[in-house]
C-alpha cells in the first residue's frame, strides 16, 4: 500500500494579463462555441476558452485591450456577450422560472400539435379528404415560419459568416420543402380539389407539380425542436452547483448589539461583528471564538469524520454546524472572502475549465452539411443541363434536401438518453447529460472520497475493550448513561451503541462537562467518568487504547469510582457494501484510489478493509481538485466519487464525476452522474449503464447518417418517390426510438 499527502501548490509569478468572464448568447451547437473561441484567440495577446455547456467564455487579455473590445468581437461573430451580474444582485434561481426554456417548450408544444394532423393524412391515404392539402398548408405554415424560426435565424447568422451547421440543413430543407409545396399548390396541380397522395413503396420518378412536402417541413421541425428542448433542459442545470454551494450558508444570524441579541440576515454581517451560535445552528461566517466551548461538525465542508473541539481563540468556518454548546464568535471574513465562497469559485473555475466534448452529430455535420448542399446544387445543375426540365431538376434537388434532413438525427441522442436515464433512475443512477457519456468509456482510475462514500459519514461505536473482571454490558450501561447526557457527536455514538447492545440506559445525575477532557456524573450510585480523566490505565486497556488509535479510531476510556474499567473505540464505520463495490470497479478495469482529509492512520485502515492499495490522505478541501489534476497529468483518465461540499470542485474537474445522492446539493450538481441510493456499488452500475447508453447513441447516429448516405444517390438520380422519402424518414425515427428502448432491459 502506498500513502501520500496532498501536493503543494507550485509557486507561480503574477501574469501581466487581466481576466474576465463573459456570458455568451445565441450558441446552438458546439461548433458555435468553437467559432467564438477561434475569433477571440485571433486577437493580439488574448487567450480564450468558450464552454458551450455553461455558455461562458473565460478570457485572459493584455493591457491595452478593453472588455468592450472582447464583447464587440463576439458580437461581430454573430453572438451576444455580456459580463455576468454580481452574485448578490441576482435573484434566487428557480428551475421553473427559465424564460428561454419555457419559450422553447411552448414552441415545441404548438409545433407538435399542428404538425401531427399534417403528417398523418400524408402518410395514411385513407385519411385524405377533399381539399385536405389546403388544411395541411394552413397548419404547416405556422410550424415552418414560427416553429422553425430559431433554425432560420441561426442559419442566416451562419451564412453571413460563411459557415454551415445542422441549423443550415434544417432551415434549407424545411424552407425548400415548404416552398416547393407552395409552388405545387398555387402554380401546379397539387391544389386541385380531390387531389390525393398515393402511398407507393416503389422507386420511381414522380410529377413534381402534383407533389407537396408539407408533412416533411412540419414533421422535421417538430422532431428537431424536441431534440433541442431535451438538450436545453439538461444544459440549463450547469450553474446549479454554485447556487447549491452558496445556499449552504446560514440565512440569518443573532448579532450582539449593546448586550442584546438581534436577528439580522447573514449577508448584512460586517467584519468585527460578534454573533451567537447555539447548538445545532450553522456558523454564519468565518470567525474567531470569543466565548464558549463546543464541538463543530465540519464534515460537509472539510470531509473530517470526527467533530473538532473548539474553545476561546480557535477559528471556525462559515456553514459548519455547532454540535455542542453556545458560542460567541467574532466575524473575521465575510462575503467573497469566506472559505465557502472561495470553494464556490473553485467549482466555477473547474466547470469552466472542463474540456469541451464535441457532440458526435456536430462533428459529422461539419462535413455532412456542406456536402449535402453541394450535392443538391449539383443535382439541380446536372438535371437542368441534361433534360432542360426545370421542374424535374428542382424536384430532384429538393428530394436530396428532404432525404438528408436530420429527422432521426434529432432523436438519436435524446431518446437514448431518456430511456437510459429512466432505467438508471430505477437503479439509483442519474445521468446529467449526453456530454458525460464518452468519459465513462475512457476512465481508467477512480478516486473515492472516504467520508460518506466509502464510510457511513457518522460516528459509530465499533469496539469495546474491558479490564479483567469487568462486565461489558455493565460498562456500556454506565458509560452510555453518562454520554447520553452529552451533546458531543462522539458521546452520542457511544450512547447509541450502548443502548443497542445493553438495552435501555439509566439516568445520570450531577452531570458535569470537563472542557477538553471528558464528562463525569453519578449513575446507579457510582461516580462514573468518561474521557481523559484517569491518571493510570491497566496494561490491557493501555494496549487496547494504543491499538485503536493506530487503527485511526477515537479511543475513549470509561470507568467508575476512580478506576478505569474499559476502552470504547469509536470511528466512522465502513459501509457494508464498500468492499464489494471496490471489487466490481476493479472488474471494470478501474484502479481505485482513496482520497480523504483524514489522517493517514484512519485512511489506511479504511483502505485495508475494502481492498484499496493507493491512499492520498491529509488533503485540504482546496487541494482535492489539484490531486485529480495531478493524476490526469500522469496520463490517467480519472473518475471521482464524492458526496461533500469539499468534493464539488474535484467532481467538476474530473473526467467523470460521480456524486453520492445522500451528500450535499453542491456535490450532486457538480457531478456528471448522481448515485441516488448512496451505495458505492451503484458506481459500477452507473459506469456500465453509461457505456451502454453511449453505445446506443453511437448506433443511432450511424443509422441516422447511414440511411441518408444510402438514399442520397437515389434522390440525386431522381428515383426517390417523395412518399418513400417520407416513409424512410419515419422508419428511421422508429428505428432510432426502438433501438433506444432496448436500454430498458439493462440489469
ABEGO torsion letter per residue (X at the ends): XBBBBBBBBBBBBBBABBBBBBBBBGBABAAAAAAAAAAAAABBGBBBBBBAAAGBBBBBBBBGBBAAAAAAAAAAAGBBBBBBBBAAABBBBBAABBAAAAAAAAAAAAAAAAAAAAAAAAABAAABBBGAAAAAAAAAAAAAAAAAAAAAAAAAAAAAAGBBBAAAAAAAAAAAAAAAAAAAAAABAAABBGBBBBBBBBBBBBBAAABBAAAAAAAAAAAAAAAAAAAAAAAAAAAAAAAAAAAABBABBBBBBGGBBBBBBAAABBBGBBBBBBBGBBBABBBBBABEBBBBBAAAAAGBABBBBBBBGBBBBBGBBBABBBBBBBBABBEAABAAAAAAAAAAAAAAABBBBBBAAAAAAAAAAAAAAAAAAAAAAAAAAAAGBAAAAAAAAAAAAAAABBAAAAAAAAAAAAAAAAAAAAAGBBBABAAAAAAAAABABBBBBABGAABAGBBBBABBBBBBGBBAAAAAAAAAAAAAABABAAAAAAAAAAAAAAEBBBBBBGBBBBBGAEBBEBBGGBBBBBEBABABBBAAAAAAAAAAAAAGBBBBBBBBGGBBABBBBBBBBBBAAAAAAAAAAAAAGBBBBBBBABBAAAAAAAAAAAGBABBBBGBBAAAAAAAAAAAAAAGBBBBBBBABAAAAAAAAABABBBBBAABBAAAAAABABBBAAGBAAAAAAAAAAAAAAAAAAAAAAAAAAAAAAAAAAAAAAGABBAAAAAAAAAAAAAAAAAAAAAAAABX
